[in-house]
Structure formats: structure tokens, C-alpha cells
Amino acid sequence: MHEQPDDQIGHWFVGGDCAGWIYARLLPLQNIVREREPLMEDWGWYASVRTRDTDISIAMLTYPWDYLDHCWLIGLDAKRPFFRRHADRTIRSAIDYVADGIDGIIAGDDRFESYGWRDQNPFDSGVTDPRQ
């Protein structure tokens, strides 16, 4: 994927660099607590952080976007603990805090050509170009 040289296949994992890079830069944020370090799955990478003020776990899912070289999708999803309820606005606040943190990380790095957020998962909507 993304034109790995033959001698590098199996030496590094596409997506781990992206997931780990963002995860490491989220940790110093004031309201972020380390939870699950990036873990490779068959579909991409999974990591999670917790917000201190709401104690809500936010899953960060990093997928390679096969339709465009060097493009990644990062999904954020609140993990609701069993037998605990949080108001929708509290959950939204926790997700927004993590999203704002990622915005700050990406906006401060000129290597990113573009980025943006969607309310709906592009995998569910059939979008093949994330710039649409």
C-alpha cells in the first residue's frame, strides 16, 4: 500500500505511524488521560483516550483511505460504560475536545495538505474521495 519498496514490506505497518503520531501529541493536552495505546487491527488502528472532566473514553480509529494515496480517516467515537449514563451534550463535549486537539496538532504542521471533519462515516455513505 502506498508504494512500499520491496525491501520494506513487513518492516513497518501502514497507519501505525499516523495513529501513534497523533496519539502521542494528544497526551500532553490538559484534559486528556492515556487509556489504550495504538493497537493494530485487521481494518486499521485503534487507540483511546479519556477526558478528565467527563471521564468519557473516546476511541480513535485510524483507517487507510485506499482511494487516495497518503490519506487517512480518523474516526472518533465515545465508548459508553455499562450502567452509566452521560447526557448527549456531555458526550459531544468530550468528542469535540479530542477533535479540537487533533485540529490543533494538524493545523500546526504544514505537511498536511488538507483535513476536515464529517458527521457521517464516509464508509457508510459511499464517498470515495474524502475531499467531496
Secondary structure, 3 states (H helix, E strand, C coil): CCCCCHHHCCCCCCCHHHHHHHHHHHCCCCCEEEEEEEEECCCCEEEEEEECCCCCEEEEEEEECCCCCCCEEEEEEEECCCCCCCCHHHHHHHHHHHHHHHHHHHHCCCCCCCCCCCCCCHHHHCCCCCCC
